[in-house]
Amino acid sequence: MLNAVRGKAASAEAVVAAPMSAASVKPALPPMPVKPPAAKDKKAAAGVDRRSFVAICFDPLWLAFGAMAATSVLWLLDLARFMFPNVLVEPPTAFKIGPPSDYPLGGVSTKWLAARGVWIVHTDQYKGRNLIYALASVCTHLGCTPNWLEGEQKYKCPCHGSGFYVNGINFEGPAPRPLERVGLKLAADGQLEVDKSVKFQEEMGQWEDSNSFVDGSLA
């Protein structure tokens, strides 16, 4: 009987000890996170990369390849430019200058001198005929541009002193011949039309050509 009582007490102690043992076991902790690299290490790596890039850029081999590439690009650009030559845009040689009434008798109009290089003359001082014609503003000596002097009623070349009457005939200086006329006609709409592609020289009798003047009585 004593043994039975002792056995029961031992069993009770074992039951009490078992939970205490289980409670004394500590649970496993999760692994520690990996510490990121320090900012100093990143800056050091970036510095190494920059130094490597600079070293590559200034490497003689890469410099040579760069110079060759730049030269090739310039050659290609020059070739492309050569394929598209300069185009000189000039005003048309034929243009209208208004009706004859815009040019009264005895006047020399300089309206078209700067833009078109012609004087429009309405005079009766060439063989007594009332005519309107266009004189090219080119000296027949060396090609300078004379000035129309209204007060002296003459064209005077500033280069070498050649002088021309209002009708274009030369009378002083080294100019060997009169000024040249250019084509002039009365268009269908009643306006005068100049054609600089056609020229007429007095010494060759071309001023008698009807394409070199318009009847001044129409003004």
C-alpha positions as CSV (number, residue, x, y, z in Angstrom):
1,M,0.0,0.0,0.0
2,L,2.9,2.3,0.8
3,N,4.4,1.5,-2.6
4,A,1.1,2.4,-4.3
5,V,1.0,5.8,-2.7
6,R,4.6,6.5,-3.6
7,G,3.9,5.5,-7.2
8,K,1.0,7.9,-7.5
9,A,3.1,10.7,-6.1
10,A,5.9,10.0,-8.6
11,S,3.4,10.1,-11.4
12,A,2.0,13.4,-10.3
13,E,5.5,14.9,-10.1
14,A,6.2,13.7,-13.6
15,V,3.1,15.3,-14.9
16,V,3.9,18.6,-13.3
17,A,7.5,18.5,-14.5
18,A,6.6,17.8,-18.1
19,P,4.8,21.1,-18.7
20,M,7.5,23.0,-17.0
21,S,10.1,21.5,-19.3
22,A,8.1,22.3,-22.3
23,A,7.7,25.9,-21.2
24,S,11.4,26.2,-20.6
25,V,12.2,25.5,-24.3
26,K,12.9,28.8,-26.1
27,P,11.5,29.3,-29.7
28,A,13.9,29.7,-32.6
29,L,14.6,33.3,-33.6
30,P,14.3,34.5,-37.3
31,P,17.6,35.1,-39.1
32,M,19.1,38.6,-38.9
33,P,18.6,40.8,-42.1
34,V,21.7,41.3,-44.3
35,K,23.1,44.8,-43.7
36,P,23.2,46.9,-46.9
37,P,26.6,48.1,-48.1
38,A,27.7,51.4,-46.7
39,A,27.2,54.6,-48.7
40,K,31.0,55.0,-48.6
41,D,31.4,51.8,-50.5
42,K,28.9,53.0,-53.2
43,K,30.8,56.3,-53.6
44,A,34.1,54.5,-53.9
45,A,32.6,52.2,-56.6
46,A,31.2,55.2,-58.5
47,G,34.6,56.9,-58.3
48,V,36.3,53.9,-59.7
49,D,33.7,53.8,-62.6
50,R,34.3,57.4,-63.4
51,R,38.0,57.0,-63.4
52,S,37.7,54.0,-65.7
53,F,35.4,56.0,-68.1
54,V,37.9,58.9,-68.2
55,A,40.7,56.6,-68.8
56,I,38.9,54.9,-71.7
57,C,38.0,58.3,-73.2
58,F,41.6,59.5,-73.2
59,D,43.0,56.2,-74.4
60,P,45.1,56.9,-77.6
61,L,43.3,54.1,-79.5
62,W,39.9,55.5,-78.7
63,L,41.0,59.0,-79.5
64,A,42.2,57.8,-82.9
65,F,38.9,56.1,-83.6
66,G,37.1,59.2,-82.6
67,A,39.1,61.4,-84.9
68,M,38.5,59.0,-87.8
69,A,34.8,59.0,-87.1
70,A,34.6,62.8,-87.0
71,T,36.6,63.1,-90.2
72,S,34.3,60.6,-91.9
73,V,31.2,62.6,-90.8
74,L,32.7,65.8,-92.2
75,W,33.5,64.1,-95.5
76,L,29.9,62.9,-95.7
77,L,28.6,66.3,-95.0
78,D,30.8,67.9,-97.6
79,L,29.7,65.3,-100.1
80,A,26.0,66.0,-99.3
81,R,26.7,69.7,-99.7
82,F,28.3,69.1,-103.1
83,M,25.3,67.2,-104.3
84,F,23.2,70.4,-103.7
85,P,25.0,73.3,-105.4
86,N,24.1,76.9,-104.7
87,V,21.1,78.2,-106.6
88,L,21.2,81.8,-107.4
89,V,17.6,83.1,-107.3
90,E,17.3,86.1,-109.6
91,P,14.2,88.2,-110.4
92,P,12.5,87.4,-113.7
93,T,13.9,89.2,-116.7
94,A,10.4,90.3,-117.9
95,F,8.3,92.4,-115.6
96,K,5.6,95.0,-115.9
97,I,6.1,98.7,-114.8
98,G,2.6,100.2,-115.1
99,P,0.9,102.1,-117.9
100,P,2.6,104.7,-120.2
101,S,0.7,107.5,-118.4
102,D,3.0,106.9,-115.4
103,Y,5.9,108.3,-117.4
104,P,5.4,111.8,-118.6
105,L,7.3,113.4,-121.5
106,G,10.7,114.7,-120.6
107,G,11.2,112.6,-117.5
108,V,13.6,109.8,-116.4
109,S,12.2,107.5,-113.9
110,T,14.6,105.9,-111.4
111,K,11.8,103.8,-109.8
112,W,13.2,100.6,-111.1
113,L,16.9,101.4,-110.8
114,A,17.7,99.7,-107.5
115,A,15.5,96.6,-108.0
116,R,15.8,96.0,-111.8
117,G,18.7,98.1,-113.0
118,V,16.9,100.2,-115.6
119,W,15.8,103.7,-116.2
120,I,12.5,104.4,-117.9
121,V,12.9,107.3,-120.3
122,H,10.2,109.3,-122.0
123,T,11.8,111.8,-124.4
124,D,11.7,113.3,-127.8
125,Q,15.4,114.0,-127.9
126,Y,16.4,111.1,-130.1
127,K,15.8,112.0,-133.8
128,G,12.8,114.1,-132.7
129,R,10.6,111.1,-132.0
130,N,8.3,110.9,-129.0
131,L,9.5,107.6,-127.5
132,I,9.4,105.6,-124.2
133,Y,12.2,103.2,-123.7
134,A,14.2,101.4,-121.0
135,L,17.9,102.0,-120.6
136,A,20.2,99.5,-118.9
137,S,22.0,101.2,-116.0
138,V,25.4,99.8,-117.0
139,C,28.2,102.0,-118.2
140,T,29.5,100.9,-121.6
141,H,33.1,101.6,-120.5
142,L,33.7,99.1,-117.7
143,G,30.3,98.2,-116.4
144,C,29.9,100.6,-113.5
145,T,26.4,102.1,-112.6
146,P,26.0,105.7,-113.7
147,N,23.9,108.2,-111.8
148,W,21.1,110.2,-113.3
149,L,21.7,113.9,-112.5
150,E,18.3,115.6,-112.8
151,G,19.8,119.1,-112.6
152,E,22.3,118.5,-115.4
153,Q,20.0,116.2,-117.4
154,K,22.6,113.6,-117.9
155,Y,23.8,110.2,-116.7
156,K,27.3,110.4,-115.1
157,C,29.5,107.5,-114.3
158,P,31.2,107.8,-110.9
159,C,34.1,105.4,-111.9
160,H,35.8,107.1,-114.8
161,G,33.7,110.2,-115.6
162,S,31.8,108.9,-118.6
163,G,28.7,111.1,-119.5
164,F,25.6,110.3,-121.4
165,Y,22.7,112.5,-122.6
166,V,19.1,111.9,-121.5
167,N,18.6,109.8,-124.6
168,G,21.5,107.6,-123.7
169,I,24.0,108.8,-126.2
170,N,27.6,109.1,-124.8
171,F,29.3,112.5,-125.1
172,E,32.2,112.6,-122.5
173,G,34.6,110.4,-120.8
174,P,36.0,107.1,-122.0
175,A,32.7,105.3,-122.7
176,P,33.0,104.1,-126.3
177,R,29.3,103.9,-127.2
178,P,25.8,104.8,-126.0
179,L,24.0,103.1,-123.2
180,E,22.0,100.0,-124.2
181,R,18.3,99.7,-124.4
182,V,16.4,96.6,-123.2
183,G,13.2,95.2,-124.6
184,L,10.0,97.2,-124.0
185,K,6.4,96.6,-125.2
186,L,2.8,97.4,-124.5
187,A,1.2,94.3,-122.9
188,A,-2.4,93.3,-123.6
189,D,-3.5,94.7,-120.3
190,G,-2.2,98.2,-121.2
191,Q,0.9,98.1,-119.1
192,L,4.5,98.5,-120.2
193,E,6.5,95.3,-120.0
194,V,10.3,95.3,-119.8
195,D,12.3,92.4,-121.0
196,K,16.0,92.5,-119.9
197,S,16.9,89.4,-121.7
198,V,16.9,91.4,-125.0
199,K,19.3,94.3,-125.5
200,F,19.6,96.8,-128.3
201,Q,22.7,98.8,-129.3
202,E,22.4,102.2,-131.0
203,E,25.7,101.9,-133.0
204,M,24.5,98.7,-134.6
205,G,21.2,100.3,-135.7
206,Q,19.2,98.3,-133.2
207,W,17.4,101.3,-131.7
208,E,15.2,101.3,-134.8
209,D,13.8,97.9,-133.7
210,S,10.2,98.4,-132.6
211,N,10.8,96.1,-129.7
212,S,13.2,98.6,-128.2
213,F,10.6,101.3,-127.5
214,V,6.9,102.2,-127.2
215,D,5.2,105.1,-128.9
216,G,5.3,108.0,-126.4
217,S,2.0,109.4,-127.6
218,L,0.2,106.7,-125.7
219,A,1.2,108.3,-122.4
